[in-house]
Amino acid sequence: MTVERVGPPLIGPEREMLRAFLDYQRATLAMKCEGLSDEELRRQSSPPSTLSLLGLVRHMAEVERTWFRRVINGEDIPLVWSREDDYQVAYDASASTRSEAFAAWQAEVEHARRIEREAESLDVVGHQARWGEDVSLRLVMLHVFYDYARHNGHADFLREAIDGTVGA
């Protein structure tokens, strides 16, 4: 399967641009994992870190779930991999498979897209319990974008260590 990554527009309305930039980052993570086996995706390429590409996919499923479903939509649901709200559990992909991790991640991305589309504006407010603060959908989209961008930098190094593939 080839990942389709569409560059975001250079000019456009705020919401359209936020949506496009977030989708670009989502596609970048998928692209970094493209063509690798489960074993390669689980490889912890930068000791002593236990981080792997599959761990990043699992982590981003938790990020999408938390910020869109729990914060903006107010859903009272646990994390995907931890019943104790321990985000570090997602990084341990030692027993995970591409199909399991990507199915969870893609499901959370689709939930996030639906929640964003159905929101009347970027000013919709949800409650971020860890911060004890109310936040807007705008902040959530920017925060998730930032999280992807940061972790896609990690994905660059992880992928290069696995098979030498480099590039944005």
C-alpha positions as CSV (number, residue, x, y, z in Angstrom):
1,M,0.0,0.0,0.0
2,T,1.4,3.4,-1.0
3,V,0.7,6.3,1.3
4,E,-0.8,9.3,-0.3
5,R,0.6,12.5,1.2
6,V,-1.0,15.7,-0.1
7,G,0.9,18.9,0.6
8,P,-1.2,21.5,2.5
9,P,-2.4,24.6,0.8
10,L,-0.4,27.8,0.9
11,I,-3.4,30.0,1.2
12,G,-6.8,29.2,2.6
13,P,-9.2,29.6,5.5
14,E,-7.8,28.8,9.0
15,R,-9.8,25.6,9.5
16,E,-9.0,24.2,6.1
17,M,-5.3,24.9,6.6
18,L,-5.2,23.3,10.1
19,R,-7.0,20.2,8.8
20,A,-4.6,19.9,5.9
21,F,-1.5,20.4,7.9
22,L,-2.6,17.8,10.5
23,D,-3.5,15.3,7.7
24,Y,0.0,16.0,6.2
25,Q,1.6,15.1,9.5
26,R,-0.6,12.0,9.8
27,A,0.4,10.8,6.3
28,T,4.1,11.5,7.1
29,L,4.0,9.0,10.0
30,A,2.4,6.4,7.8
31,M,4.9,7.1,5.1
32,K,7.8,6.6,7.5
33,C,6.4,3.1,8.3
34,E,5.7,2.1,4.7
35,G,7.2,-1.1,3.4
36,L,8.6,-2.3,6.7
37,S,7.9,-5.7,8.4
38,D,6.4,-6.0,11.8
39,E,9.8,-6.8,13.2
40,E,11.4,-3.7,11.6
41,L,8.6,-1.5,12.9
42,R,9.2,-2.9,16.4
43,R,12.9,-2.3,16.2
44,Q,14.3,0.0,18.9
45,S,16.8,1.7,16.8
46,S,18.3,4.2,19.3
47,P,19.4,2.5,22.5
48,P,18.9,3.1,25.4
49,S,15.5,4.4,24.1
50,T,12.8,1.8,23.7
51,L,11.1,3.9,21.1
52,S,10.1,2.3,17.8
53,L,8.1,3.3,14.7
54,L,5.3,1.0,15.8
55,G,5.4,2.5,19.3
56,L,5.0,6.0,17.7
57,V,1.9,4.8,15.8
58,R,0.5,3.4,19.0
59,H,1.3,6.6,20.9
60,M,-0.3,8.8,18.3
61,A,-3.5,6.6,18.5
62,E,-3.6,7.6,22.2
63,V,-2.9,11.2,21.4
64,E,-5.7,11.4,18.8
65,R,-8.1,9.5,21.2
66,T,-7.3,11.7,24.2
67,W,-7.4,15.1,22.5
68,F,-10.4,14.7,20.2
69,R,-12.6,12.1,21.9
70,R,-11.8,12.6,25.6
71,V,-11.1,16.4,25.6
72,I,-13.3,17.9,22.8
73,N,-16.0,15.2,22.7
74,G,-16.1,14.6,26.5
75,E,-16.1,10.8,26.1
76,D,-15.4,8.9,29.2
77,I,-13.2,6.2,27.7
78,P,-9.9,4.6,28.7
79,L,-6.7,4.8,26.6
80,V,-6.3,2.1,24.0
81,W,-3.4,0.3,25.6
82,S,-3.6,1.5,29.3
83,R,-6.4,1.3,31.7
84,E,-4.4,3.5,34.1
85,D,-3.9,6.5,31.8
86,D,-0.2,5.6,31.4
87,Y,0.8,7.0,28.0
88,Q,4.2,5.2,28.2
89,V,2.5,1.8,27.7
90,A,1.8,2.7,24.1
91,Y,5.5,3.0,23.3
92,D,6.1,-0.7,24.2
93,A,5.3,-2.3,20.9
94,S,7.3,-5.4,21.5
95,A,4.3,-7.7,21.1
96,S,2.3,-5.5,18.7
97,T,1.7,-5.9,15.0
98,R,1.3,-3.5,12.2
99,S,-2.3,-4.5,11.6
100,E,-3.2,-4.1,15.3
101,A,-1.4,-0.8,15.8
102,F,-2.5,0.8,12.5
103,A,-6.1,-0.4,12.9
104,A,-6.3,1.4,16.3
105,W,-4.5,4.5,15.0
106,Q,-6.6,4.8,11.8
107,A,-9.8,4.3,13.9
108,E,-8.8,7.2,16.2
109,V,-7.9,9.4,13.2
110,E,-11.3,8.8,11.7
111,H,-13.0,9.6,15.1
112,A,-10.9,12.8,15.3
113,R,-11.8,13.8,11.7
114,R,-15.5,13.3,12.4
115,I,-15.4,15.3,15.7
116,E,-13.6,18.1,14.0
117,R,-16.0,18.2,11.0
118,E,-19.0,18.1,13.2
119,A,-17.8,20.9,15.5
120,E,-19.5,24.2,14.6
121,S,-16.2,26.2,14.9
122,L,-12.6,26.1,16.1
123,D,-13.8,27.8,19.2
124,V,-15.7,24.7,20.5
125,V,-14.4,24.1,24.0
126,G,-13.5,20.9,25.8
127,H,-11.9,20.2,29.1
128,Q,-8.3,19.0,29.4
129,A,-8.4,17.1,32.8
130,R,-4.6,16.7,33.1
131,W,-4.2,20.5,32.8
132,G,-7.4,21.3,34.7
133,E,-8.2,23.8,31.9
134,D,-10.7,24.3,29.2
135,V,-9.2,24.3,25.7
136,S,-10.5,25.1,22.2
137,L,-10.7,22.8,19.2
138,R,-8.1,25.2,17.6
139,L,-5.6,24.5,20.4
140,V,-6.3,20.8,20.2
141,M,-5.6,20.7,16.4
142,L,-2.4,22.8,16.9
143,H,-1.3,20.6,19.8
144,V,-1.8,17.3,17.9
145,F,-0.1,18.8,14.9
146,Y,2.9,19.7,17.1
147,D,2.9,16.2,18.6
148,Y,3.0,14.6,15.2
149,A,5.7,17.0,13.9
150,R,7.9,16.3,17.0
151,H,7.5,12.5,16.7
152,N,7.9,12.5,12.9
153,G,11.4,13.9,13.6
154,H,12.0,10.8,15.8
155,A,10.5,8.7,13.0
156,D,13.1,10.1,10.6
157,F,15.9,8.8,12.7
158,L,14.3,5.5,13.5
159,R,13.6,4.8,9.8
160,E,17.1,5.8,8.7
161,A,18.6,3.4,11.3
162,I,16.4,0.5,10.0
163,D,17.1,0.7,6.3
164,G,18.9,3.9,5.5
165,T,15.7,5.6,4.0
166,V,15.8,9.3,4.5
167,G,13.7,12.2,3.4
168,A,10.6,14.1,4.3
